Amino acid sequence: MPIPEVLEKIVEKIKQATGMPVKTSWISSSDLIPLITVIQNGGSSEPLASTSLQQRLYEFQVDVWAKSAKQRDEIAEKILSEFTSKSSENYLQYGWFSVRFYRILDIEEEGVYRKSMILVLKEVT
């Protein structure tokens, strides 16, 4: 699946899970909080031995921006649950396997509470 389609599917899943606005670029001073941002962080593609298939790895930075730590954590938990508890659904629907999050950080800056996390997806095409 091309990266724009993967990003679109991620945004759809996050919106479904949270009911929150999701932006595919960095937050700006005109944005309203709470908000979720998703930005491509990295990725790779490598051939699978003795096949014509490729294993693709996608990394996206997902940030939850909120007015309180409690609100931030509640929104983030919905996102984590949507991706990690529905692994067989994600595989059947999108071909994603080995869905995981890492580098989950809580950040407070100028009264804004942010949770930053890296979402990693793998697929074979």
C-alpha positions, -999 to +999 in steps of 0.1 A: +000+000+000+015+034-009+024+057+020-004+082+013-030+054+016-014+041+048-015+075+063-051+079+052-061+046+069-042+055+101-061+088+102-094+071+096-088+046+124-077+073+149-108+094+141-131+064+145-115+055+179-114+090+193-139+112+175-112+139+175-098+160+147-066+145+132-041+166+112-014+152+090+011+180+096+026+196+127+004+217+150+002+254+143-008+284+165-042+286+149-051+250+157-076+242+185-068+217+212-075+188+217-059+177+185-041+147+171-012+150+146+002+122+125+035+127+106+055+101+087+087+094+107+105+068+086+102+036+067+119+010+046+113-017+021+133-049+016+128-080-006+117-113+011+142-140+003+134-163-027+101-144-035+090-114-055+074-100-023+085-069-004+083-064+034+076-027+041+080-010+074+062+023+081+069+046+110+046+075+120+048+099+149+014+103+165+010+132+189-020+139+212-023+175+221-047+182+251-056+207+278-049+183+307-029+153+314-060+133+320-076+142+287-043+135+269-040+100+285-076+091+277-073+100+241-039+082+237-054+051+253-081+050+227-055+052+200-033+025+215-062+002+220-075+007+184-042-005+169-029-030+194-061-049+204-074-053+169-043-069+153-062-096+134-087-071+120-058-048+110-041-077+092-073-088+074-084-053+064-051-036+056-024-063+056-006-048+085+011-071+110+035-064+139+017-032+148+034-016+178+041+017+195+074+028+211+091+059+224+059+070+242+067+103+259+046+127+280+055+163+274+041+195+290+049+228+274+033+261+282+001+245+296-003+221+267-001+184+275+013+162+247+018+125+244+042+117+216+045+081+203+059+063+173+036+039+155+052+011+135+034-010+109+047-038+087+031-053+056+041-077+028+033-067-007 
